[in-house]
Amino acid sequence: MRVSKSCMMAATQSSSWADLQMDILGLVLRRLPSLADRVRLRAVCRPWRSNAQLLTLPPPFPWLNLLDGTFLSISDGEIHRMPLPDDACCYGSIDNWLFLTDSDDGCSLMNPFSKATLQLPKLARIWHHERGNAYNACTRLFYKLAVPLPLDLSSDSLVAVLMNDPLRHSVVCIVHRSISTDSFRFHDRPIKNNFYDIAFCGGKLYALSCGKLFTVEMSEVHIEKPKVPHVECIVEDFPTESHSQPCPENHICVTWPYLVESGGRLLNVIRLVGVPFPPEDDDDIFKDSLTFSFEVYEADLNTGSRMWRRVESLGDQALFVGRHYSKSLSAAEYVGAQEDCIYFMCDDYFRSDEDPLCDAGIYNMRSGVITPLLQENTAPRLHPTGEGHPTWFFPADGRRTLDELTPSSSSPAVVYLAPLRRSLPGYRRQFSPPQLGDFKSCMMAAVQSSSWADLQPELLGLVLTRLPSLADRVRLRAVCRPWRSNARLQPLPPPLPWLTLLNGTFLSISDGEIHCMPLPDDASCHCSIDNWLFLSHDDGGFSLMNPFSKATLQLPKLDTIWCHHLWYAALKFTLFYKLAVPSPLDFSPTSLVVALIMNRSHQKALCICQPPVATESFRVEGSTMEGMQDFTFLDGKLYVLNNFNKLFILEIDESHIGNPKISSIECIIDSQDDSTTEPQSFPEDYLIMLRYYLVESGGVLLMVTRYVGIVLPLAEPNSFKHSRTLSFKVFEADLTTGSRMWRRSLPAAECGVPQEDCIYFMCDYWRPYAGDPLCDSGVYNMRNGVITPLLQDATAPRLHPTGRGDPAWFFPADVAT
């Protein structure tokens, strides 16, 4: 959350927390996607509650109605309970109304906050009447409700209900003023297929059947008793083109459509589900089925073409699709919603006994990537809901909410998620995520403080801990002197890293902000290590500089060393550098820096430095380490990886102060485990390029293999321009048992730490006509193999080529000065 310094300065003029200005209270509330968090904030004191009622707030983020009186908050994974009437069962929801049935087949819609109720006819009896007495009275029914306008208790409320059994035998019922004014099945209509979904658009009711679109006209001749005299097919032809994304290998593709009104358009949203074939369990062939893609088509309602048109983008809309209820909303109006995305959950008729989140996610229309619906650290363990399938529920943030909403005692704790591993030729590092406390109890304690300036240090620390951005922490500390003084006493986790863009600017990964810290006039930046920049100067010199303290370590003239060893190589290509240190850099006389110097032709020289002197250097080509890919320190020892997955250990003799030398080079892993070369399944139109990284992580040495797809044929001028990372593999060096092998590193989900199992990466390989340095960047999840964007679309800036080298990770230290 971005902290505004001007707002915080204004807040300090208030005499107490209870006197917090209304506009600041509104600013905080508008940034909370969770309805429960808004309720807790308003519960701090009466003035906050009173002022909050005067504010106009965006809707909170949707919930999942689990149909048993519990609701899952998508924004934070909390479970909320709002008990149902004693004799009622929930079969779905629409907006913020629950669809209930009782033991006498009675049906109703109930708002769980206000308890307002709208009676409906006995729909199950209507279905059986339409289908005939031959149908079993115990047949399980599924209900889809649609309304032309938001529901209220007015006499003009109109509800259309689609009822299906598991075999999709359908009945439509029109309800007006709590009375069924018409109902029909398709046997009596000029339609050969059953309806799969219904939706209102522009006040008219539409129905979907096998790709065909029908309009269900309602007669207004009979006042207060709307009838359906005519059903007409208005879109007949469905595109026959193959799906844009092929079904996974050894799977068959099953589709399911949703009819959704979105911004005045009527959309046919097709969900593509891969079902394993042949099935592993003949008794449950759908057990391991998973959604792998979506396709969206728009009905042409104006030109008379009677066609569906393919839709490539939803614009600023986010779709929430489900068999009980689907809705489109503007992502800009909902905090935390992702635009141009489709939210879905498991709502398959044939998987009623599964976790309702077993096939749930967020499909990005732009990238075609599916990400988890909930973050792994917040996703609770859910059991089958029993009746029907979970459905979307859109809570309204009204006055009654505070009294009605009671969080379940089993709600999971809120955990700040931070990645553990960093991989890049520029630098690698790890840190652990902080733990957060309870928001409401801390805010209640805050009210006891007499003024903002007297905010208790532990509460200030809690706020600072919640800010991953270093810039936001600086702004908060700048509010007043007491906050700045108290902040120095708080041990804080490191802020999230930046990307060094090599031109004196830095990109904050947490919020997409660009920070500028000018370089010396005669300097150019080539990479970074920890929170030091690696600079070259006009006189041929090199140095390491901390951009905050301006502290500087002089290094030898590395270009001259490279030319000395590779005198035969023309200095026409730009040189690139990778640095490694055995311990954090300081100004001690024993500081050690190892530098790898290379060009695009992979001609390399390795240099051992004790600043400012080079104590040893040699050419890599022709040595035992030929084909060197990467290197790093572990427990004070230098390890080198070559392109045959061989691992070398270099012993550095530091017995002579000021003159460390390499005393021995030994190959400790000289063979490949079959798992390091096992084939991967990638699209056929890609040539796979492998990149290797050597990473020290928690006392173990990892080989991270990156699979980059290059578009075929290579003769095309844009083959490399559109290359992208497809996957990663991680292997651990066995340094203790003597097996001299690489072992496959298991996903953190199997080790019990799933929230730490991610690899952050950016584009660090040569691409002709390179543009944005974030063109091939992302976050790879080791558990599910999904790559998500490094920055959210809403925060990602437009970046230009940095010119010298590739962007590098930069880890700013948070020191309150």
N, C-alpha and C positions, 0 to 999 in steps of 0.2 A: 504494500500500500504506500503510495507516495504521500509524504508528509509535507504540507505547505507551511513554510516558515512564517508567512504573513498571518495565516490563520492562527498558528500557535502563539505568535507574539500578541495577537489580539486577545487570545484566551487568557494570557497571564494578567491582563488588566481586570479580569473578573476576580471577585473576592473569594469565591469558593467554587468547588466542582458543581454544586447544585445550581450555581448561577451561570453555568455554561451557556454561551450565546446560542440561540436557536439555529443560526446558519451553520455553526460548527457542528452542533449535534446532528443536523441534517446531513452534513458532509460525511460524518462517520457512518450514519445509518445507510446512506446510499451506497456505501462501499461494502456492505455486508450482504452477501448473497443468501445466507442462511436465515430463515425466518426465526429459528430458535435464538440465534445470536442477537437479532433485533429485539426479541422479547426480553432477553437477559439484560440488554443495555437499558431498555426502558424501565426495567424493574429496579434499577439502582436507587432512584428516589422519585418522589412525586413530581417535582418540577420537570424532570426529564420525561416522565410519562405524559404529563400534560402538554408540554411543548411538542413532543413527538406526534401527538394527535393532530397538530396543526400543520404538519409537514406533508407535502406530496412526494411519495416515494415510489421508485420503480418496483414492479412486482418481485417478490423473492423467487429464488430458483425453485423449479418444480421438485416434487417428491414422487416416489413410487408408492402407490397404494397396494399393500400386500394382501388386502382383502380379509384380514383377520383382526382389524382394528388397529393395526400398526402401519406406520409409514416410514419409508426410508428417504432421508434427505440426501439428494444427489451431491450437494455441494460439499458435505463434510462426512457423510457416512453415518450420521446419527440416526437412531431409531426413535420414533415418537409414537406414543400410544394415545388413542382417543377411543374409548370403549363404545361399542355399538349397542343399540337397544337389545334387551335380553333375548328376544325371540327373533332377532334379525341376523341374516347372513348377507355379506357384501359380495356382489357379483361384478362390480366395475365402478367406474366413476366418469364424470364429465365435468370439466373445469374444476370447481371446488365443491362439487356435489357427489355424494356417494349413492350408488344404485343398490338398494336393499330389497330383499325378499323376506317374508316371514313364513311361519309354519303353515299358514292357511293359504299359501300361494299369493298373498298380497304383495304388491310392489310399491316402492316409493323412492323418492329422491330426497336426501337429507344433507344439509350443510352441517358438517361436524363441529364447526365453530359456533354458529348461531343456533343450531338445533332446528332451524326452519325446515319444514317438511312439505314436499309436494307429492300428493298421492297419485299413483298410476293404476291402471286397470290390472287385472290378474293376467299377466302376459303369457305365462306358461299355459294356461287354459286356452287362450286364444290360439297359441301355436298348435296345440293338440286338436283343437276344433278345425283349424284349417288343414292340418295334415291328415285328419281322419282318425277314427278310433283304433285303427290297426297299429298305431304307434304306441310303444310302451310308455305308460304314464311316468316312469322313472327315467326317461331319456334325459341325459345331461344336456342342458342348453347353454349357449353362449350369447351374450347380448352386446350389441353395439348401438349406442345412442347418438343421435345427432340433433342439433337445434339450430334454427336460423339466427337466433339472437341469444345473448347471455340470459341464463335462466333467472327468473324471479318468481314472486308469488302472484303476479298479475293474472287477470282472467284470460289474457290472450296468449299464455304460454303454450307453445307448440313443440312437441317432441316426436321425432321419428325413431322407431326402434327396429333394428334388424336382428332377428333371432335365427341362430344356426344350431344344428346338432353336429356331432363329430363328422358326419358324412356330408355336411354342408347343405342339408335340406333346409330351405330358408322360408321365412315368413316375415313380411314387413307390416308393422302396425303404426298407424297415425294416431297420436294422442293429443287431444285438445281439451283444456279445462279438466284434466284428470280423467277424461272419458275416451275410450277407444272409438273414434269416429269412422275408421275404416281399417281393414286388414285384408291381406291377400297373400296367396302363394302363387308361384309362377306357373302352376298347372293350368290356371285359368287365364293366363296372359299370353300374348304372342311372343314368348321368350322360351327358349329351349334349355337355358342354363340357369343355375342358381346365382343369386347375388353374393358377392364376396365382401363388399363394403359399400357404405353409403356416406354421403356428405352433402351439406348445404353449401351453395356458392351463389352469391347475389340474390339470396332469398329463395332460390329454387333447389329442389331435392334431386340429387343425382345418385345413380347406383352403378356399380362396376360388376361385370360378369365376363370372365374369360377374355379380358382385354377389350371388351366392348363397353361403351358408355351409354347409359340410358338416362333419360330425364323422366322423373316421376311427377306428372302434373297434378296439382291439387285444385279441385273445383271450389269456388267460393259461392256457388249458387245456394248451397244449404248453409245459412248463417249459423255460425258456431259449430258446424259439423263438417269440416273439410273432408272431401272424398277424393279418391284417386280414379278418375274415369279413364285415364289414358297413360300408357307407358310407351315411350318411343326411343328407339335406338338412334343416337345422334353421331356416334363415332364407331365405325364398324371395323376398319382395317387397323390391325396392330403391326408394328414393324417386325419384319422377319429376320432382320440382321442378327448376327451372332452377338453374344454378350461381349462387352468390351474387355472383360477380364475372364480368362478361361477357368474352368472348374479345376480345383486342385487334383493332382494325380491320385488315382485309385478312389475317386469320389464321383458320384453322380450329382447333377445340379437340380435342386428343387426350388421353385420360385413361389413367392407369396406377395400379392399386391396390397397396397394401402391407397385409399382415395383421400387426398388431403387438399383443403382449400388453403392457398398461400398467397397473401397479398392480392386477392382478386383473381388469381389463376387457379385452375383445377388441375391437380397433379396426380398422376398415376406413379406411385413410388414402388418399385419392384425390388424385393429383397431376394438375393441369391444365396442359397444355403447349400453347402456341400455335405452330402451324406456318404459315409464310408461304404465302399462297394468292392468286394463282397463284405457284408457286415460281419463284425466280430461276434456279435450276439444276435442269433436269429430271432430271439424273443423280443428284442428291442433294437430294431435296425436304426432308429433315430437317436440312439443314446449319445453318440459322439459327433452328431452333426453340428456344424458351425457356420455362421454367416461369414461370407468372404467378400461380398461386394453389394452395391446398390446401383440401380439405374432409375432415372427419373424422366417422365414424359409429361408434356402439357397438352391438354385437350384444346384443339382449335375450335373455340365456340363462336367465332366471329366471321371467319371467311367462308364457311360452308364447305371446307375441304373434307370434313368428316375423318380427320386424321389425328394421330398422336405425333407431336413434335418432340424430338430428343432435347432435354434440358441439361446443359453442362454446368450451370451454376445456379445456386439459390439466392445469390446476392447477399443481402444482410440478414436473410432469414435462417432460422434454425428449426428443423422439423423434429417433432417428437411423435414417433409412429408406434401404434399398437393396435391389436385386434379389438379391444374394447373402446379405445379412444385415441385419436390422432389430432395433433394441433401444430400449427405453424406460428412462430412468434419472431419478432424483431430482436436479434441478438443485442442490439444497442440498448434495448429497454430492460434487459435482464442481466444483472451483474453476474459475470462468470460464464454466460452462454457463448458458444463459439459459432460464429456466422458461417454460412455455407456448409453446415454439417447436419447429419441425420442421427438422432439419438434413438436407440432401440434397446429392447430387452427380450428375454426369452418368452415368447407367447405362442409356442407351437402346440397345437392340439395334442400331439403325440408325445409330449415331454412334460406331462402334468406332474410327474413325481420328482422333478429335478429342482435344484437350486434355481430360483427365478433369475439369478444373475449368471447362470452357466453359459448363456450365449447373449451377452449384452455388451454394448459398446457405443462408440461415437465414430461414425463414418465421415471422413473429410472428402467433400466432393472434388476439391482441387487436387489433392495428392492421391486419393484412392486408398488412404491408410485408415485402418480401424484401430482406435485406441480404447483402453478400458473405460467403462462408464464411471467407475469409481477408482481413485488411486488405491494401489494395493495396500497401503498402510492404513486406509480408512474403511476398506470394504469389510463389512461384517459377515459372519457365517449365517446364511439364511436357510431356512427349512421350507419345504413345499407349503404353499398357502392353501392347498386343498381345493377350494372352489374357484374355478376359472383361472385366469392368468393375471399377474400384476398389471396395473394400468397407471397411466400418468395422472397425477393429481396436481392441480395448480392452486396452491393456497393463496388466499387474498390476505394482505397485510392490513387487517381492520382492527377496530378497538376491542372487539371481543376476543381477539387472538390471545392476548396476554392471560386472560382468565382460563381459556380452554386448553392451551398447549402445555403439556407436561412431558418433558423428555423422559424416556425410559431409563431406568437405572442401569440397564445393560449397554447403554450407549458407549461406543468406543472412545478412547481418549483421542484428542486432536494431536497429531504429530507433524512436525515440520519435516518435509521430505527433502533430503539432499543427496546427491549422488556421491558414491565413495571413490570411484576411479576416474582419473583424467588421463587421456591418451593423446599425445601429439609430439612430433619431433621437437617442438619448442620446449616443453616441460611437462612433467607429471607430478601429481600430488594427491593426498587423500586427507579427508577430515570427517568427523562424525557429526550427525545431526543433533541439534539441541532438542530438549524436551520442553513442552509448553504446559503451563498450569491452567487452572480453571478461570475463565474470563470473568464470570459473574462475581465470584468471591473476591477477586482482586479489585474489581470496580467498586464493590461495596466498601472495601477497606479504604479505597481512595477518597470516598466521600468524607471520611473522618479527618482528612487533611484540611487545613484551614485555607490553603490557596494552592494554585498551580505551582508556584515556585517552591512550595514545601512538599512537593510530591515525594513520597517515601522512596529511598534509593532502590529497594527491592522491586517496587512497582515500575520505576524507571527502567531498571534492568530487564524486567519482563517485556516492556514495550520494545526496547532495543533488540532483545533477542528475537522478537517477531519480525524484525526488519532485515531481509537478506541483502538489501542494497546498502553499500557503504555510504553513498550520497545521502540516502534518507536518514541514516544514523547521524551524519554530520549536521544535517538540517535540524534534527531534533535536539541535538546537544547545543546548537546555537541559539535556542530560544531564550535562555537566561543563564546567568552565572551559576546558580545553584545546580541546575541540571548538568551543566558542563563539568562542574567539580565532582558531583556524585557519579557521573558516568565513568570517571577515571577509576572508581572503586569497584566497578562491575566486571567480573570475568565474562567475556562474551565469546560466542563461537565465531569463527572467521566469517566474513561476509562472502557471498557468492563471487566467484571469479569474474574477471573481465576478459575481453579479447583485446590484445594489443594490435592495433591496426597499423603500427610501424611508422605512422606519420605524426606522432604526438597526440593521437586521439585513442580513446579506449571505449569499447562497447560493453555496457553492463548487461550481463546475461539475464539478470533477474527482472529487468524492466525495459530493456532496449534503449536506455539513455546513453547518449554520447558524452564523454568527458574529455576535456582537452587539457593536457599538461605539456607546455611547450618544451621542445628539446633545445640544447645549446645550439647556437647559431651555426657552428661548424660540424654538427653531428647529424648522422642518419641512423635510424634504428633498424636492426636486422632481426631481433627476436627478444625473448625475455626468459628469465628463470626466477621462479618465486616472485618476489616483488622488486626485482632488479631488471633494468633495461640493458640490452647489449648494444652498444653504440660503436660506430666507426667515425673517424674524424678526418677532416680534409688533409691533415698531414700524414695520413696512413696509420695513425695510432688507433687503438681500441680501448674501450673501457666498459665497466659495469656501473650504472648509476641508479640509485634509488630516487624515483621522481618526486617522492614526498619530502624526504630529508635532504635531497641533493647530494648525499654521500656518494663518493666515487672510488672505485677500485681500478687502477690502471692495469692493462693487459699488454702482452707483447704484440708486435705487428704481425698478426696472423696471416695476412695476405702474403707478406714476404716469406713466411715459413712455408706456405703452400707452394709458392713459386720455386722455392729452393728444392723441394722434394719432387715437384712435377715440372721441371724446367722445360720439358719437351711439350707441355700442353700450352696451347695459346690462351692467353688471358682475355678471351673474347666473350666468355660466358660469365654471367653473374655468379658470385660465390655465395654459398649458403652455410649457415653455422648451426650447430647443435652443441649445447653446453650441459655439463653434468657436474654436480658437486656432492661430496660424501656427507656434508653437514651444512646447515644454514650458513650463508655467507656472512662474514664479519671482517674486521680490520686486523685480525691477529696475524702474526708472521707465518703461521702454519696453514693459512687458508689455501685450499687446493681447488683448482678448476681444470677440468678436462674439456677440450674443444675439438669437435670434429669439423673440418673444413672441406667443402665439396662443391662441385659444379653440377650442371644438369647432365653431364656425361658420366656422372658417378665416379669421377676421379677424386680421391679422398686422401687427406692427411690428418693424422691424429697428433694432438699437441698436449703435453702435460705442463701446466702452469702453476707457479707459486707467485701470485701477483707481486710485482709487475714483470716477472722473468719467466721465460719458457725454459724449463729444465730438461725436457726431452721431447722429440718429435720424430715421426717417421711416416713414410708413404704406406698406405694400406694395401694398394695393389702390389701383388708379388709377395706379400707377407702371408703368414698362416691364416690370417683373418680376411683374406680376399673375399669380396662380396659382402662386406660389412653393411648391415642394415640399420642397426641401432645399438645403443649402449646405455647403461645406467649403473648407479652404485647400489649395493646392498650390503649392510653391515660393514661399511668401510672398504669393500672390495669392488673392483670395477669388472663388470660383465659386458661381453660383446656378443651380438647375434648377427649371423651372416644369412645370406639368402638361401642356404640349404638347411636352415633351422638348426645349425650347429651353434652351440653355446661355448664361449671361451671365458676363462677367468684370467684377469691380468693382476698380478701381485705388484703393488707399488711400494718400493722401499723408501721410507721416510726417515731412516736412521740418520742421514746427513741433513741437518736443518738447512733449508734453503735450496736443496738440490734433490728433490724426490725423483726416483728413476723407476722404470718398469724392470723388475728383477726376473719375472718369468711370465710366460704365456702358456696356458694349458687348455686343451679342448676337453670339456667335462661332459658335454652331450654331443655325441657324434653320429647318432642314428635317429631316425624318425619313427615314432609310433604310427601305426596305420591310421589312427584317428586324426592325425595332423594333416593327412592328405586325402581323407575320404571325400568322395564327390559330393558337391552341393547341388541342389535342384534350383536352377535359375532360368529365367526366360531365355528362349532360344535365340532371340535377336540381340544378345549381348555377348561380347568377349569379356572374360573375367580377368581383371588385373588384381594381384595380391599386394598388399602393403603390410609390413610387419612393424610392430612396436614392442619394445622391451620396457616393462613397467614394474617397479617395486611397489607392492601393495600389502601392507600389514605384515611385513616380514617374509613374504614369499615373492618369488620372481615369476612374472607372467609374460608369456608371449601372446600378444593380441594380434590376430590376423583379420585384416579388413578386406572385404570382397567388394571391388568396385566394378560396375558394369559399364562397358564402353559400347556404344551403339554400333552395330554392324550395318553395312560394310564399312571397313576402315577407310576406304577411298573417299567416303563422304566428308566434306569439309567440316561438318559439325559433329563428327563422331565423338570427339573428346568434349566438345562444348556441352553436350547433353548427358555426359557420363554421370552416374550417381552411385552412391554406396548402397549395397543390397543387404549385407549381413556382416556379422562379426563371429569369430570363434576365439576362445580364450583357453590357453594351456599353461599349466604350472610346471616349472622346472623341479624335478626331484633331486634336491641337493643333499639329502640326508641318507637315503637307503642304499645309495650306490647303484641304482638301476640305470643311471645315465640316460634317462628318457624324459619326454614331455608327457604330462598327464592332463587329460581333458579337465578343465575347471568346471565344476557343476554350477548351475544357476543358483542364485541365492535363495530361491524358493525352496530348494531342497536342503539348504543349509540353515533355514530359519530366519534369514535377513533379506526378504525380497525387496525392501525399499532401498537397499544400497546397491542393487545389482544393475547398474546402468553405465554406459560408456558414452561420454560426450565427445563429439568430434566436429571438425569443420574441414573445409577444402584445403588440403595441404600438399596437393600433387599438381604437376604441371598440366595446365589446360590452355591451349592456344585461344586467343581472343577472350581471355578470362575477363569476367565482369565482376559481379558482386562476390566478395570473398566468402559470403555465406551460401553460395550457390549449391554446395553439397555439404551441408552441415546438419546435425541432428542429435538426437538422444536415442541410443539403441538399448532396448530393454532385454537383458539376458534371459529373463524368464519366458517371455512370449515371442521374442524375435521381432517385435514391432519397433519401427523407427518413427519418432515424433519430431516435430520441428524444434530446433534449438531455441528459437524465440517464437512466441505466439504471433500470429499474423497481425494482431492489433498493435503490437509493440515493435515489430521488426522494422528498423529504418532502412532506407535505400542507401546502400553502401557502394562506393566506387573502388576500383582496384587500388591496392595500397602501394603498388610500384615495386618496392624492394622486398623480396622474400614473401613468406606466407604469414598470415596472422598467427599469433601465438598466445597461449594462455598466460594470464597475469593474475597473481593472487595478492590483492592489496591487503596489507596488514591494518587492522583496526586499532589504532593507537590514539586515545583521546589526548589531544595536545591543546 
